[in-house]
């Protein structure tokens, strides 16, 4: 029955009803405490609702059960980033990228941390990589435009600003306070 609760939770989430999704993820976990995907998804829902500590706990449980879960590392890194814990965020983004070198969101989020730390060249490299992996990431174009402007490359910043005018993909997890 755990899978039925999990599936219903996913459906609730898709409908925007995170409260019901959280309840069903909890039911799925109670019925099968080894269901890493239920912890991961509940962590995402908690993070979106602002429960960063709950999200962090769920990502930790997902990683305990599935240590090669690149998305859980990326999502936990995003929570660390939102909490201002950049060293831990970078470590988790590194793990996500190590597990999945094509993880565009991990490069994007790592770029945000580098940018916020003032390491603009590292940020630019990560935004470049995120865009090369997912050319539809409007948020990466926007972030890269900001870095290019700070580096004095107004022409490229303008071109990226035009690209960023496209809709933001649903996969965007975290934007830093500076955005």
C-alpha positions as CSV (number, residue, x, y, z in Angstrom):
1,X,0.0,0.0,0.0
2,X,3.0,2.4,0.4
3,X,3.2,2.9,-3.4
4,X,-0.5,3.8,-3.6
5,X,0.0,6.5,-1.0
6,X,3.2,7.7,-2.7
7,X,1.4,7.9,-6.1
8,X,-1.5,9.8,-4.6
9,X,0.9,12.2,-2.9
10,X,2.5,12.9,-6.3
11,X,-0.9,13.6,-7.8
12,X,-1.7,16.0,-4.9
13,X,1.6,17.7,-5.5
14,X,0.9,18.1,-9.2
15,X,-2.4,19.7,-8.3
16,X,-0.6,22.1,-5.9
17,X,-2.0,20.6,-2.7
18,X,1.2,20.2,-0.8
19,X,-0.6,19.7,2.6
20,X,-2.3,16.5,1.3
21,X,0.8,15.4,-0.4
22,X,2.8,15.7,2.8
23,X,0.2,13.6,4.6
24,X,0.3,10.9,1.9
25,X,4.1,10.9,1.8
26,X,4.0,10.4,5.6
27,X,1.6,7.5,5.2
28,X,3.8,5.9,2.5
29,X,6.8,6.2,4.8
30,X,5.0,4.7,7.7
31,X,4.0,1.7,5.5
32,X,7.5,1.4,4.0
33,X,10.3,3.2,5.9
34,X,12.7,2.1,3.2
35,X,11.1,4.1,0.4
36,X,13.8,6.7,-0.3
37,X,11.7,8.4,-3.0
38,X,9.0,9.2,-0.5
39,X,11.5,10.9,1.8
40,X,12.9,12.8,-1.1
41,X,9.6,14.0,-2.4
42,X,8.4,14.9,1.1
43,X,11.6,16.9,1.6
44,X,10.9,18.8,-1.6
45,X,7.3,19.6,-0.5
46,X,8.5,20.6,2.9
47,X,11.2,22.9,1.4
48,X,8.6,24.5,-0.9
49,X,6.4,25.2,2.2
50,X,9.4,26.8,4.0
51,X,10.1,23.9,6.4
52,X,13.8,23.8,5.8
53,X,14.6,21.7,8.8
54,X,12.0,19.1,7.9
55,X,13.3,19.1,4.3
56,X,16.8,18.7,5.5
57,X,15.8,15.7,7.7
58,X,14.0,14.1,4.8
59,X,16.9,14.5,2.4
60,X,19.2,13.0,4.9
61,X,16.9,10.0,5.2
62,X,16.7,9.7,1.5
63,X,20.5,9.7,1.2
64,X,20.8,7.2,4.0
65,X,18.6,4.8,2.0
66,X,19.9,5.8,-1.4
67,X,23.5,7.2,-1.1
68,X,23.8,7.7,-4.9
69,X,20.6,9.9,-5.1
70,X,22.0,12.9,-7.0
71,X,18.8,14.9,-6.8
72,X,18.7,14.5,-3.0
73,X,22.2,15.9,-2.8
74,X,21.2,18.8,-5.1
75,X,18.0,19.5,-3.1
76,X,19.8,19.3,0.2
77,X,22.5,21.6,-1.1
78,X,19.7,24.1,-2.1
79,X,18.4,24.0,1.4
80,X,21.9,24.6,2.8
81,X,22.1,27.5,0.4
82,X,18.8,29.0,1.5
83,X,20.1,28.7,5.1
84,X,23.3,30.5,4.2
85,X,25.5,27.5,4.8
86,X,27.5,27.8,1.6
87,X,30.3,25.3,2.5
88,X,27.8,22.5,3.0
89,X,25.8,23.6,-0.1
90,X,28.9,23.4,-2.2
91,X,29.8,20.0,-0.8
92,X,26.4,18.6,-1.7
93,X,26.4,20.2,-5.2
94,X,29.8,18.6,-5.8
95,X,28.4,15.2,-4.7
96,X,25.4,15.6,-7.0
97,X,27.7,16.5,-10.0
98,X,30.0,13.7,-9.1
99,X,27.1,11.3,-9.3
100,X,25.5,12.9,-12.4
101,X,27.9,15.1,-14.4
102,X,24.9,16.2,-16.5
103,X,22.9,17.6,-13.5
104,X,22.2,21.1,-14.9
105,X,20.4,22.2,-11.7
106,X,23.4,21.3,-9.5
107,X,25.7,23.4,-11.7
108,X,23.2,26.3,-11.6
109,X,22.8,26.2,-7.8
110,X,26.5,25.9,-7.3
111,X,27.0,28.9,-9.6
112,X,24.6,30.9,-7.3
113,X,26.8,30.0,-4.3
114,X,30.0,31.0,-6.1
115,X,28.3,34.2,-7.3
116,X,27.2,35.1,-3.7
117,X,30.7,34.4,-2.4
118,X,32.1,36.8,-5.0
119,X,33.8,34.1,-7.1
120,X,32.4,35.4,-10.4
121,X,34.6,33.3,-12.7
122,X,33.6,30.1,-11.0
123,X,29.9,31.2,-11.1
124,X,30.2,32.1,-14.8
125,X,31.7,28.7,-15.6
126,X,28.9,26.9,-13.7
127,X,26.1,29.0,-15.4
128,X,27.8,28.2,-18.8
129,X,27.7,24.5,-18.0
130,X,24.1,24.6,-16.8
131,X,23.0,26.3,-20.0
132,X,25.0,23.9,-22.2
133,X,23.2,21.0,-20.5
134,X,19.8,22.7,-20.5
135,X,19.5,25.6,-22.9
136,X,16.0,26.3,-21.7
137,X,17.0,27.3,-18.2
138,X,15.9,31.0,-18.2
139,X,17.1,31.4,-14.6
140,X,20.6,30.4,-15.6
141,X,20.6,33.0,-18.4
142,X,19.4,35.6,-15.9
143,X,22.0,34.7,-13.4
144,X,24.8,34.6,-16.0
145,X,23.7,38.0,-17.3
146,X,24.1,39.5,-13.8
147,X,27.6,38.0,-13.5
148,X,28.6,39.2,-17.0
149,X,27.4,42.7,-16.2
150,X,29.4,42.7,-13.0
151,X,32.4,41.6,-15.0
152,X,31.8,44.5,-17.5
153,X,30.6,42.4,-20.4
154,X,27.5,44.4,-21.2
155,X,27.0,43.0,-24.6
156,X,26.8,39.4,-23.4
157,X,24.7,40.4,-20.4
158,X,22.2,42.0,-22.7
159,X,22.0,38.9,-24.9
160,X,21.4,36.7,-21.9
161,X,18.8,39.1,-20.5
162,X,16.9,38.6,-23.7
163,X,17.1,34.8,-23.3
164,X,16.0,35.0,-19.7
165,X,12.7,36.6,-20.7
166,X,11.4,33.1,-21.5
167,X,9.4,31.3,-18.8
168,X,11.2,29.9,-15.8
169,X,11.3,26.0,-15.8
170,X,9.5,24.2,-13.1
171,X,12.7,22.5,-12.0
172,X,14.1,25.7,-10.5
173,X,14.6,25.0,-6.8
174,X,16.4,27.8,-5.3
175,X,17.3,31.4,-6.0
176,X,19.6,33.2,-3.6
177,X,18.7,36.3,-1.6
178,X,20.6,38.4,-4.2
179,X,18.3,37.5,-7.1
